[in-house]
């Protein structure tokens, strides 16, 4: 156990040089063979109010080690205590909060502070916020009134009640902080994150600060507080050994190196693909490595895998089971690659239509050298997304394919493949390969326009390098593949030819980019070493070079920052020497001068994407440190000056023209009312807008339009963006996360986390890399009256693509598109109108071609099938209430499900949902759909405000049968009466629901839907409703209820295993275990475990799982979990019981393979 510093009453015991552990509440100390009983504790911490500073009268300190808040007034209180902090320290605290945490109800656990008064506005230190802002558990650093987020915990982790958590925070001697949390109510643990941050000073005060409203007193408890020191020598006792590298020491032995001293007494090693156990294992010289011998000779350039189990350090900390790769190279030296050793040789972005090669995305590398190169710890970068490569010895003069893990199995064994998790490449991207020292090895900046025609760009053809000896990664050395297969993975390229780089480097442009910045542009990529060496630039005597910045890795420009600015009448001479291009060709020594006469800078008219909305303040009351005014912030993310004269800012239909303003590159600009403009700091750039429109405080659409009437940018902000709170919080703005991501929706926006509430004219408080790499999909489609179709997409599409009629074709040659309209500028839907009306029962098969979204991500060509029917009037009892989620655990997670019991095909726009109030009147009448949507005979439809939220959070939903209706009213979370009526106002069905109709305890009803048991029993019969089963994650929108009486499966047949062979690295279907069950009634409880053939439990699939009358249990090992399973046989054990029967146990064989 760790050495612990226990805070106990009036004594702080610091026990060193001894081993300490707890047994039944006693602390036992071993010293030179003697056992001493030190003291007895009722828990880890016994609190005594007299030994704490602060508001001790507002807390009840119990002998059980827990403190309870007893204040009956609204306020903020604290208790604090001094402690001894070690070089390596671990803090532990348990909390119990029975209310839903909010900004006015939360806890701050101060682990290190410089003042005992935790409410002092000048306090400095570190604290863990529990429930504040986004209901997460996060680590902050406080410097006076300002707090900086260090570790962002999982958002919305805390609930409306039963918030029982244990917080474990550690800091090692290198100042690496790690935050773990355990949900003591649900039993799950999470690693929240880590960060390296060095304190300015060591502080010795710790304590707890509670913030609460009057209604939340007596709802806070905290205890089990302890501080532990890491053992001296050997690092943290909590951290298991971490593998560093594997080296072949002979043709039958390997050495496996770890980061600390090992105990290998129980370690086992198994070699693939030969399936051999080791015949010997010995510790290396320093005890940090193990040398393993196998009963065979390794073959040259064969990739082996070693299964490692039972490695532990000298303190007993066990390293997780893992499988590691290595390659034997006949004793040849393996080198770390440097620039030019490897090149990108082929890129396949859209494989649809290839022949005789896998239809998957891939990138190909080529080792140009005569040496073996080690790729372990090298990084593959796709734009800003970085992936670390696994161990691989790259043979000389050979090819290697990089692709997704699942795709790697589709290549033949003759092609070397290195799989990468979540591998994806766009049609335009900068690819880089960097070694473990972050030095660039190679790059290619490929573009869609490298394809000679639109047809070849649409799929089935890769891009190939012509000459692997030419290092330039642009169109001068790349062409589209001409092989009939469409690509040549692992082979010599089809466009291979001699294409040397004979172009001499030269300067194409030099310009002054501001008072003290000079930009120099070149005709081709230059050597990064040349560009970054300050000695290659000689300036005239009155100037010196302060710093420089260059394009990395392409090297086409460099920016020199001078020690002082140039004023009118000044001139500067710059001499470039010893400059080389990427091919080592020298730039002729060049001397040029820049003179400042009258500043003349080229100013451009902005086009789409040049400017983005970066911040919106709609409700400024209560903001701290920024003006309490409405404002909008813009950001120019180009390298050019943009003229805003003639541009306009619009809020909905309210349009306001902007005055003359030269918008500098990479800068911010505030738009606000004329009067409000005077309240901003003089360092903030402000453009007053006469009659600035009042911004809607909850939901709104803002546009920026250039002088030609073209949209520059838009944002459609919503109340839900405020971290899923129910109402917009006063004094907080909305901020964009990544200014280079053009998506103007919630995926790239969030609430400002600055203590000021806003960041006008500054970098946003939530700024982060958030590249848009998601694939666009068709979200829904529907018929419009008699000859129209509406298609909705999951994200904003390229307007040129969705407005092109050629991208939509029908299988019926008589159905031609007469006209179309689309959402401008958001581009999330298109409406197609055909020349002739549809006929009754006619099937319309529409082909939608591949298109780009707003970020250039490709939508895959697809087809949609619709059937036209004339709407039929609905009669009473033909459409029934079937399921309702009225108290969801997530915002916009509510829904109402209906079932069409009739033989009719029903237009949902002719049905209306209403509430019945206390006066027996129908209110809030809302159509189930605002356009024609069909509910076919004997099918289900779930209707809610946000389809994406429903599908994402209820895994057993069927997306095709979930309908988004943003106009639908909010459901009362306790009780209510809902009425379904037709266009004649006739009641079709009526349902009165209450919380008490649930079959689960009151504490567990949130996030659980009410399901109808039988379609033959009346809707208003309370016995016909029950809680959804946990086996379907408590909701089944769009599908048969978990509690319904099964109509197509035989009842009482027990459990059936769909697939008894699991493929760890297969697709989702092959790697998912499905256990189907059926019973005469619901209410059974199941425990499912997985055992290896030695009888050891290796996985818990579920415990205390409530079963419906029919359903399925699904389990899929993923992420690092897959490495803990060896290949072979296992036993699946199912225990199940109900209140009337004793437990029964079933066993099923199971095989796990690759």
SVG drawing of the C-alpha trace seen along z (x, -y; Angstrom):
<svg xmlns="http://www.w3.org/2000/svg" viewBox="-65 -59 90 84">
<polyline fill="none" stroke="black" stroke-width="0.4" points="0.0,0.0 1.0,-3.6 2.4,-5.5 -0.5,-7.6 -0.8,-11.0 -4.0,-10.5 -6.0,-13.5 -7.5,-12.3 -8.9,-14.6 -6.1,-16.6 -3.3,-14.4 -1.6,-14.2 0.5,-11.1 3.1,-11.0 4.4,-7.4 7.6,-6.9 10.0,-4.0 7.3,-1.4 4.7,0.6 1.2,-0.2 -2.2,1.4 -5.7,1.5 -7.5,4.6 -11.1,4.3 -10.7,0.6 -7.2,1.0 -3.9,-0.4 -1.2,2.2 2.6,1.3 5.3,3.9 8.8,2.9 11.7,5.4 9.5,8.4 7.4,6.9 3.7,6.1 2.4,2.9 -1.2,1.9 -1.1,-1.9 -4.7,-3.1 -8.2,-2.3 -10.3,-4.3 -14.0,-4.0 -13.2,-5.2 -10.2,-6.7 -11.0,-10.1 -12.5,-11.0 -13.5,-14.6 -13.3,-17.0 -14.8,-20.5 -12.4,-22.0 -9.4,-21.2 -10.7,-22.8 -10.8,-26.5 -13.7,-28.3 -17.5,-27.8 -17.4,-24.8 -20.7,-25.7 -22.4,-25.1 -21.3,-21.5 -22.1,-18.4 -19.0,-16.3 -19.9,-12.7 -17.8,-10.0 -18.3,-7.9 -15.8,-10.2 -18.5,-12.3 -19.3,-16.0 -22.9,-17.1 -23.9,-20.7 -26.6,-21.9 -26.9,-25.6 -30.6,-26.6 -29.7,-29.7 -28.5,-30.3 -24.8,-30.9 -21.2,-29.6 -19.3,-28.1 -16.0,-26.3 -13.7,-24.4 -10.0,-24.2 -6.9,-22.6 -3.2,-22.7 -1.3,-19.6 2.1,-18.3 2.4,-18.0 4.9,-15.6 6.8,-15.6 4.3,-13.0 0.8,-13.3 -2.6,-11.6 -5.8,-13.1 -9.0,-11.2 -12.5,-12.5 -16.0,-11.0 -19.1,-13.1 -22.8,-12.5 -25.0,-15.2 -28.8,-14.4 -29.7,-17.3 -29.0,-18.1 -25.7,-20.2 -26.0,-23.6 -24.0,-26.8 -25.6,-27.7 -25.3,-24.2 -21.8,-22.5 -18.7,-21.6 -15.1,-22.8 -12.5,-20.4 -9.3,-22.5 -6.3,-20.2 -3.7,-23.0 -4.3,-26.6 -2.2,-29.5 -5.0,-30.8 -7.1,-29.2 -10.1,-31.4 -11.2,-29.6 -13.6,-32.4 -10.7,-35.0 -10.7,-36.6 -6.9,-36.6 -6.5,-32.9 -4.2,-30.8 -4.1,-27.1 -5.8,-24.0 -9.3,-22.6 -11.6,-19.9 -15.0,-21.2 -17.8,-18.8 -21.0,-19.5 -20.2,-23.2 -21.1,-24.5 -21.4,-21.3 -22.2,-18.8 -18.7,-17.3 -15.9,-16.6 -12.9,-18.7 -9.6,-20.1 -9.0,-23.9 -6.1,-26.1 -7.0,-29.3 -5.1,-32.6 -7.0,-35.2 -10.5,-35.7 -9.5,-33.8 -9.7,-30.0 -8.1,-27.9 -9.5,-24.6 -6.7,-21.9 -8.6,-18.6 -12.1,-18.6 -14.1,-15.8 -16.9,-13.9 -19.8,-16.3 -23.2,-15.7 -21.8,-12.9 -23.9,-14.0 -27.6,-13.4 -30.6,-15.0 -30.1,-12.8 -27.9,-10.0 -24.6,-11.8 -22.3,-9.5 -18.8,-9.9 -15.2,-9.3 -12.6,-11.6 -9.0,-10.5 -6.4,-13.1 -2.7,-12.5 0.4,-14.6 3.8,-12.9 7.2,-14.4 7.3,-15.6 4.0,-17.6 1.9,-15.2 -1.7,-15.5 -4.2,-12.6 -7.9,-12.7 -9.9,-9.5 -13.5,-9.4 -15.7,-6.5 -19.5,-6.6 -20.3,-4.9 -24.0,-4.7 -23.6,-3.0 -20.3,-1.4 -18.4,-2.6 -15.0,-4.3 -13.6,-6.8 -10.1,-8.2 -11.1,-11.8 -7.7,-12.9 -4.2,-14.1 -2.1,-17.3 1.3,-18.5 1.3,-21.7 4.0,-23.0 2.8,-25.1 4.5,-28.5 4.8,-27.6 4.0,-24.7 0.8,-25.5 -0.1,-23.7 -3.9,-24.4 -6.6,-22.0 -10.4,-22.1 -13.9,-21.9 -16.1,-24.8 -19.9,-24.2 -22.1,-26.6 -25.8,-26.1 -29.3,-27.5 -31.7,-27.5 -33.4,-24.4 -30.1,-22.4 -29.0,-22.6 -28.6,-19.2 -28.1,-17.8 -24.3,-17.8 -22.1,-15.2 -18.3,-14.6 -15.8,-12.3 -13.2,-9.5 -10.6,-12.3 -7.0,-11.2 -3.6,-12.2 -1.2,-9.6 2.5,-9.9 4.1,-8.0 6.7,-5.5 10.3,-6.9 12.2,-5.2 10.7,-3.4 8.1,-6.1 4.4,-5.8 3.4,-2.5 0.0,-2.8 1.5,-2.8 2.2,0.6 5.3,1.1 4.9,-0.4 6.5,1.3 9.1,-0.8 10.4,1.4 11.1,5.0 14.4,5.9 15.6,9.1 18.8,10.1 19.3,13.3 17.5,15.5 15.5,17.1 15.4,14.5 13.9,11.1 14.4,8.5 11.3,6.6 12.2,3.3 9.9,1.6 10.2,-1.7 10.7,-0.2 12.1,2.8 10.2,6.0 9.0,9.2 8.8,11.9 8.1,14.8 4.5,15.2 5.0,13.9 4.1,16.0 5.0,15.4 3.3,17.0 4.5,16.5 2.2,16.0 1.8,17.2 3.8,20.3 1.8,20.8 4.8,21.6 5.3,20.9 8.7,19.5 11.4,22.0 13.3,19.5 13.0,16.0 15.6,14.0 15.9,10.4 18.1,7.9 21.1,6.3 19.1,3.4 16.1,5.5 13.9,3.4 13.8,5.8 13.2,9.5 15.0,11.7 12.7,14.4 13.8,17.5 11.6,19.5 12.0,23.0 12.4,21.9 14.4,19.7 12.9,16.5 12.5,15.9 13.7,12.8 11.2,9.9 8.3,11.9 6.2,10.0 5.7,11.9 3.4,11.2 4.1,12.0 1.3,12.5 2.6,11.0 0.8,11.9 1.7,11.5 4.3,8.7 4.4,6.8 6.7,4.4 8.5,5.1 5.5,3.7 3.1,6.1 1.4,3.7 0.4,5.7 0.7,4.6 -2.5,5.4 -2.4,8.4 -1.1,7.3 0.0,8.5 3.0,6.8 4.6,7.0 8.2,7.4 10.2,8.3 13.5,10.2 16.0,8.6 18.9,11.0 20.9,8.9 20.8,5.9 20.8,2.5 17.4,0.8 17.5,-2.9 15.2,-5.7 14.0,-7.3 14.9,-10.9 13.6,-13.3 13.5,-11.8 14.0,-8.2 10.3,-7.5 7.8,-9.0 4.0,-8.9 3.6,-6.9 -0.2,-6.4 -3.4,-7.9 -6.9,-6.3 -9.6,-8.6 -12.7,-7.3 -12.4,-3.5 -15.9,-3.0 -15.6,-1.2 -12.1,0.3 -11.5,3.8 -9.6,6.7 -8.3,4.6 -10.1,3.9 -12.7,1.2 -11.3,-0.7 -9.4,-4.0 -5.7,-3.6 -2.3,-5.4 0.9,-3.8 4.4,-4.5 7.7,-3.6 11.1,-3.1 13.6,-4.7 16.7,-3.7 18.8,-0.5 18.2,-0.2 15.6,1.2 13.6,-1.6 11.7,-1.5 8.2,-3.1 7.3,-2.5 6.4,-5.9 6.3,-7.6 3.2,-9.7 0.8,-9.8 -1.0,-13.1 -4.2,-13.8 -4.5,-17.6 -4.6,-18.1 -5.5,-14.6 -2.5,-12.6 -2.2,-8.8 0.8,-7.1 2.0,-4.1 2.7,-0.7 6.0,1.1 7.0,2.1 10.4,2.7 10.1,1.2 12.3,3.2 14.4,1.3 13.0,0.6 9.5,1.8 6.0,0.6 3.7,0.4 -0.1,-0.3 -1.7,-2.3 -5.5,-1.8 -8.3,-1.2 -8.1,1.8 -11.1,3.5 -10.0,2.7 -6.5,4.3 -8.0,7.8 -9.2,7.3 -5.7,7.1 -3.9,10.3 -1.0,11.5 1.5,10.6 0.8,6.8 2.4,5.5 -0.3,3.5 0.0,1.4 -3.5,0.9 -4.5,-2.5 -7.5,-2.9 -10.2,-5.3 -8.3,-5.8 -10.0,-8.3 -8.8,-10.6 -10.6,-13.5 -10.6,-14.3 -8.4,-17.3 -5.8,-16.9 -2.3,-17.5 -0.7,-14.2 2.5,-14.1 4.8,-11.4 6.9,-12.4 9.4,-10.4 9.4,-10.1 11.3,-13.4 8.5,-15.1 10.8,-15.7 9.1,-15.7 9.8,-12.6 7.6,-13.3 4.4,-15.0 1.9,-15.3 -0.6,-18.1 -3.1,-16.5 -6.1,-18.1 -9.3,-16.9 -8.4,-19.0 -5.3,-16.8 -7.8,-14.5 -8.0,-15.4 -11.8,-15.0 -14.8,-15.0 -15.6,-11.4 -12.2,-10.2 -12.5,-12.2 -15.9,-10.6 -14.3,-7.3 -12.4,-4.2 -9.0,-5.8 -6.1,-6.5 -3.5,-9.3 0.1,-8.0 3.6,-9.5 5.5,-9.4 9.1,-9.4 9.8,-8.2 13.2,-10.0 11.5,-13.4 10.5,-14.6 8.1,-17.4 4.6,-16.5 2.5,-18.5 0.9,-18.1 4.2,-18.3 5.0,-14.7 1.6,-13.1 -1.0,-11.7 -4.2,-9.7 -3.7,-5.9 -4.1,-4.5 -4.2,-0.8 -7.5,1.0 -7.7,2.0 -7.9,-1.7 -5.0,-1.4 -1.7,0.4 -1.3,1.0 1.9,2.8 3.1,2.6 5.1,0.4 2.9,-2.6 1.1,-2.6 2.4,-6.1 6.0,-5.4 8.4,-7.4 11.6,-9.5 10.6,-12.9 13.5,-14.7 13.1,-18.0 15.2,-20.3 13.5,-23.5 15.8,-26.0 14.4,-27.7 13.6,-31.4 11.7,-34.1 8.3,-34.8 7.1,-37.5 8.3,-39.7 6.1,-42.0 5.6,-43.9 2.7,-42.3 2.4,-44.9 4.7,-47.3 7.4,-44.7 6.6,-41.6 8.2,-40.7 6.8,-37.7 9.0,-36.0 7.3,-33.4 9.1,-30.8 8.2,-29.1 8.7,-25.6 9.1,-23.8 12.2,-24.9 14.2,-22.9 12.8,-23.4 16.3,-23.5 17.2,-26.4 14.0,-28.4 14.3,-27.9 18.0,-29.0 18.1,-32.7 21.8,-32.9 20.5,-32.6 19.0,-36.1 21.2,-39.2 19.4,-42.5 20.6,-46.1 22.4,-47.5 19.6,-49.4 17.4,-46.3 17.7,-42.9 15.7,-39.7 13.4,-39.2 11.9,-35.9 10.6,-34.0 7.7,-31.8 7.5,-29.5 5.1,-27.1 5.6,-23.7 6.1,-21.2 5.5,-22.6 8.1,-25.3 6.8,-27.7 7.1,-30.9 8.8,-32.4 7.8,-35.4 10.5,-37.5 9.6,-39.5 11.8,-42.6 13.1,-44.1 11.2,-47.3 8.5,-48.5 9.1,-50.3 7.6,-53.7 7.0,-55.9 10.3,-56.8 12.2,-53.8 13.8,-51.0 15.3,-47.7 17.7,-45.4 17.5,-41.6 20.2,-39.2 19.4,-35.5 22.4,-33.1 22.8,-29.3 19.2,-28.6 18.3,-25.2 15.1,-23.7 13.6,-20.4 15.8,-18.7 19.0,-20.3 19.3,-22.8 20.7,-26.1 18.9,-29.4 21.3,-32.0 22.3,-34.5 19.6,-37.1 19.6,-40.7 16.3,-42.7 15.1,-45.9 11.7,-47.0 11.0,-50.8 8.0,-52.3 6.5,-55.2 2.8,-55.4 1.4,-52.2 -0.4,-50.4 -2.0,-47.1 -4.3,-45.0 -7.7,-44.7 -10.1,-41.9 -13.9,-41.4 -14.7,-38.5 -16.1,-35.3 -17.7,-32.3 -15.7,-31.0 -13.2,-34.0 -14.9,-35.3 -16.6,-33.2 -18.9,-34.1 -16.7,-33.4 -18.8,-34.6 -22.4,-35.6 -23.5,-37.4 -27.3,-37.5 -27.9,-37.8 -25.1,-39.9 -26.7,-40.8 -24.4,-39.7 -21.2,-39.5 -18.0,-40.3 -15.2,-42.2 -16.9,-42.7 -19.6,-45.3 -23.1,-44.2 -24.2,-44.7 -25.3,-42.4 -22.6,-41.8 -21.4,-39.6 -17.8,-38.8 -16.3,-38.0 -12.9,-36.4 -10.9,-36.8 -9.1,-33.6 -7.5,-34.4 -4.0,-36.0 -5.6,-39.0 -7.1,-42.3 -10.9,-42.1 -13.1,-45.1 -16.4,-45.1 -17.8,-48.1 -21.0,-47.1 -21.3,-43.9 -24.4,-43.4 -25.2,-41.8 -28.6,-40.1 -30.6,-38.7 -33.4,-36.8 -35.0,-39.3 -33.5,-42.3 -30.6,-43.5 -28.1,-46.1 -25.3,-47.5 -21.8,-47.7 -19.6,-50.7 -16.1,-50.9 -13.7,-48.8 -10.4,-47.1 -10.5,-43.8 -6.9,-42.7 -6.0,-39.1 -6.2,-36.7 -8.0,-39.2 -11.3,-39.7 -14.0,-42.4 -17.0,-43.2 -20.4,-44.2 -22.8,-46.0 -25.0,-49.0 -23.5,-52.5 -24.0,-53.4 -22.7,-50.1 -19.5,-50.4 -18.1,-53.0 -18.1,-50.6 -15.5,-48.2 -11.8,-48.4 -9.8,-50.5 -7.7,-47.4 -10.9,-45.7 -11.7,-46.4 -15.4,-47.5 -17.5,-48.3 -20.7,-50.1 -23.8,-49.1 -26.6,-51.7 -29.9,-50.2 -28.1,-47.0 -30.9,-44.4 -31.8,-43.0 -30.5,-39.4 -33.0,-36.7 -31.9,-35.4 -32.6,-31.7 -32.6,-30.8 -31.6,-32.8 -30.0,-32.8 -27.3,-35.3 -25.9,-35.9 -23.0,-37.9 -23.4,-38.8 -20.9,-40.4 -21.6,-43.3 -22.4,-40.8 -25.2,-39.3 -23.3,-36.1 -23.3,-34.5 -19.9,-34.8 -21.0,-32.9 -23.9,-32.0 -24.6,-30.6 -27.9,-29.2 -27.5,-29.3 -29.9,-27.6 -30.7,-27.5 -29.5,-23.9 -25.9,-25.0 -25.6,-26.3 -24.3,-22.9 -27.8,-21.4 -29.1,-23.7 -32.8,-24.5 -32.4,-28.2 -29.8,-30.6 -27.5,-31.7 -27.2,-35.4 -23.7,-36.8 -22.4,-34.0 -21.8,-34.1 -21.6,-31.3 -18.2,-30.7 -17.0,-28.8 -14.6,-26.0 -12.5,-25.9 -12.4,-28.9 -11.3,-26.8 -14.4,-24.6 -17.2,-26.2 -20.0,-24.2 -22.3,-26.7 -24.1,-24.4 -23.7,-22.8 -20.9,-20.5 -18.6,-23.5 -20.1,-25.8 -20.4,-25.9 -20.9,-28.1 -18.0,-30.5 -16.1,-29.1 -14.2,-32.3 -15.0,-33.8 -15.8,-37.0 -18.6,-35.4 -17.3,-36.5 -14.0,-37.0 -14.7,-39.9 -11.6,-40.6 -9.7,-37.7 -9.0,-34.0 -12.1,-32.1 -12.1,-30.4 -13.2,-27.0 -10.8,-27.2 -9.7,-23.8 -8.9,-21.8 -12.2,-20.4 -11.8,-19.5 -15.0,-18.5 -14.3,-14.9 -17.8,-13.4 -19.3,-11.8 -22.6,-13.5 -25.6,-11.2 -29.2,-11.5 -31.1,-12.2 -34.7,-11.8 -36.7,-12.0 -40.4,-12.5 -43.0,-13.2 -44.2,-16.7 -47.9,-16.7 -48.3,-15.0 -45.0,-15.6 -42.3,-16.6 -39.6,-15.0 -37.8,-16.6 -34.3,-15.3 -32.7,-16.3 -29.0,-15.8 -27.3,-15.3 -25.1,-18.3 -24.6,-21.4 -23.8,-20.5 -21.9,-22.2 -24.5,-24.5 -23.1,-24.0 -23.5,-20.2 -27.0,-20.0 -28.4,-22.6 -27.2,-20.7 -30.2,-18.7 -27.8,-16.3 -27.0,-14.9 -30.6,-13.4 -31.9,-10.9 -34.9,-8.6 -35.1,-5.0 -38.3,-6.0 -37.3,-8.0 -40.7,-9.7 -39.9,-11.2 -37.7,-14.2 -36.9,-17.1 -38.8,-20.2 -37.3,-22.5 -35.6,-22.4 -35.1,-24.6 -32.7,-24.3 -32.0,-25.8 -29.7,-28.7 -27.1,-29.1 -27.3,-26.3 -27.7,-23.6 -29.3,-21.0 -32.2,-20.1 -33.2,-20.2 -36.7,-19.9 -37.2,-18.3 -40.2,-18.9 -41.0,-16.6 -42.7,-17.4 -45.5,-14.9 -47.5,-14.1 -47.1,-10.7 -49.8,-8.0 -51.4,-6.0 -49.1,-3.1 -46.2,-4.4 -42.7,-3.5 -40.2,-6.3 -36.5,-5.1 -34.3,-8.1 -30.5,-7.9 -28.6,-10.6 -25.0,-11.0 -21.9,-11.6 -21.7,-15.1 -19.5,-17.2 -20.5,-18.8 -19.5,-22.3 -16.0,-21.0 -15.4,-18.8 -16.2,-15.5 -17.7,-13.1 -21.3,-11.8 -21.5,-8.3 -23.8,-7.8 -27.1,-6.2 -30.6,-5.4 -33.9,-6.1 -37.2,-4.4 -40.6,-6.1 -44.1,-4.9 -46.9,-7.5 -50.3,-6.9 -53.4,-9.0 -54.0,-9.9 -56.9,-8.0 -59.0,-9.4 -58.1,-7.9 -60.8,-6.5 -60.8,-5.9 -58.6,-3.1 -56.6,-2.8 -53.5,-4.6 -52.6,-4.0 -50.2,-5.5 -47.6,-2.8 -44.6,-4.3 -43.8,-7.6 -40.5,-9.0 -41.7,-11.9 -38.8,-12.3 -35.6,-11.8 -32.1,-12.1 -30.9,-14.2 -32.1,-17.4 -34.6,-16.8 -34.6,-13.1 -38.4,-13.0 -40.6,-11.2 -44.1,-9.8 -44.4,-6.5 -47.5,-5.5 -48.6,-2.2 -50.7,-2.0 -53.0,1.0 -55.0,0.6 -54.4,1.7 -54.3,-1.9 -51.2,-4.0 -51.6,-7.2 -50.2,-10.7 -48.9,-11.9 -49.5,-15.5 -53.2,-14.8 -52.9,-13.7 -52.4,-16.1 -51.2,-15.6 -52.7,-17.7 -52.8,-18.1 -56.0,-17.9 -55.9,-20.5 -57.7,-20.7 -60.7,-22.3 -61.0,-19.4 -60.0,-21.5 -57.5,-20.5 -54.5,-22.7 -51.1,-22.9 -52.4,-21.2 -49.4,-20.2 -49.3,-18.1 -47.2,-14.9 -45.4,-16.1 -45.3,-19.5 -45.0,-17.7 -46.2,-14.4 -44.7,-11.5 -46.3,-8.1 -47.1,-5.7 -47.6,-2.4 -49.9,0.3 -48.7,2.2 -45.6,0.0 -44.4,-2.2 -43.3,-5.9 -41.7,-7.8 -42.0,-11.6 -39.7,-14.0 -38.0,-17.4 -34.5,-16.1 -34.2,-12.9 -30.4,-12.9 -30.5,-13.0 -33.1,-10.2 -31.2,-7.9 -27.9,-8.6 -29.0,-8.0 -31.4,-5.1 -29.4,-2.4 -32.4,-0.2 -34.2,-2.8 -34.7,-2.4 -33.7,-5.7 -36.1,-5.1 -39.0,-5.2 -38.0,-8.2 -39.5,-11.5 -38.3,-15.0 -41.0,-17.5 -39.3,-20.6 -42.7,-22.2 -43.9,-19.5 -44.6,-20.7 -42.6,-19.8 -44.0,-16.9 -44.8,-17.2 -42.3,-15.1 -44.8,-14.0 -48.1,-13.4 -50.3,-14.5 -53.0,-13.6 -52.3,-13.4 -54.9,-13.2 -54.4,-12.2 -57.0,-13.7 -57.6,-13.7 -58.2,-16.6 -61.9,-16.5 -60.9,-17.0 -62.2,-13.4 -60.3,-11.7 -58.3,-8.7 -56.7,-7.7 -56.1,-9.2 -53.6,-8.4 -53.2,-9.7 -49.7,-9.0 -48.2,-9.3 -44.8,-8.6 -46.4,-5.9 -47.2,-3.8 -43.6,-2.8 -42.5,0.6 -39.0,-0.6 -38.3,-2.4 -38.9,-6.2 -35.1,-6.9 -34.5,-5.1 -37.4,-6.4 -35.5,-9.2 -34.5,-8.1 -36.9,-5.2 -39.9,-5.1 -43.4,-3.8 -44.3,-0.9 -47.6,0.5 -47.9,4.3 -50.7,5.2 -52.3,3.6 -55.6,5.4 -56.0,3.9 -57.3,0.3 -54.9,-2.6 -56.2,-4.1 -55.8,-0.8 -52.9,-1.5 -52.2,2.3 -51.4,2.2 -48.3,0.1 -44.9,0.8 -41.3,-0.4 -39.1,0.4 -36.5,3.2 -32.9,2.5 -32.0,5.0 -33.0,2.4 -31.4,-0.5 -34.9,-1.5 -36.4,-2.7 -37.4,-1.3 -38.4,-4.2 -39.6,-3.1 -39.7,0.7 -41.7,3.3 -41.8,2.7 -39.6,4.8 -42.6,5.3 -45.0,6.3 -46.4,9.8 -44.3,11.3 -46.3,12.1 -43.6,13.8 -41.4,15.7 -42.3,18.7 -42.5,17.8 -40.6,19.5 -37.8,20.9 -35.0,19.3 -31.7,18.1 -30.2,18.4 -26.7,17.4 -26.7,15.9 -22.9,16.2 -20.6,18.5 -17.5,17.2 -16.4,13.6 -13.9,11.8 -12.1,9.2 -11.1,7.1 -14.0,7.8 -16.8,5.4 -19.5,4.6 -21.6,7.6 -18.8,10.2 -17.4,8.7 -20.7,8.5 -22.1,11.2 -25.9,11.3 -27.9,13.3 -31.6,13.5 -34.1,14.4 -37.9,15.1 -40.1,15.7 -43.8,16.1 -43.6,12.8 -41.2,10.0 -39.3,9.4 -36.5,11.9 -33.1,10.8 -29.9,12.0 -26.2,12.1 -23.9,13.0 -20.2,13.8 -17.4,15.0 -14.8,17.5 -11.6,18.9 -11.0,22.6 -9.0,22.5 -12.2,21.3 -11.1,17.7 -13.7,15.0 -12.4,12.7 -15.4,10.4 -18.6,9.4 -21.2,8.8 -24.0,7.7 -25.3,8.0 -28.7,7.6 -30.0,7.1 -33.8,6.7 -35.2,8.7 -38.4,8.1 -40.6,10.8 -38.5,10.8 -35.3,9.1 -31.5,9.3 -28.4,8.7 -25.5,7.3 -21.8,7.2 -18.8,6.1 -15.2,5.9 -13.6,2.7 -10.6,0.4 -8.0,1.7 -10.4,4.4 -9.6,6.5 -6.0,6.9 -7.0,8.6 -8.4,11.6 -6.2,14.4 -7.5,16.3 -9.2,19.6 -12.1,21.2 -14.2,19.6 -17.4,20.5 -20.4,18.1 -22.3,18.5 -25.9,17.1 -27.6,17.0 -31.3,15.9 -34.1,15.8 -37.3,14.0 -39.2,13.5 -41.1,16.7 -38.2,19.0 -34.8,20.0 -31.7,19.1 -30.9,21.2 -27.6,21.4 -26.8,22.1 -23.4,22.6 -22.6,22.0 -19.2,22.5 -17.7,19.4 -14.6,19.0 -12.7,15.7 -10.6,15.2 -9.1,12.4"/>
</svg>
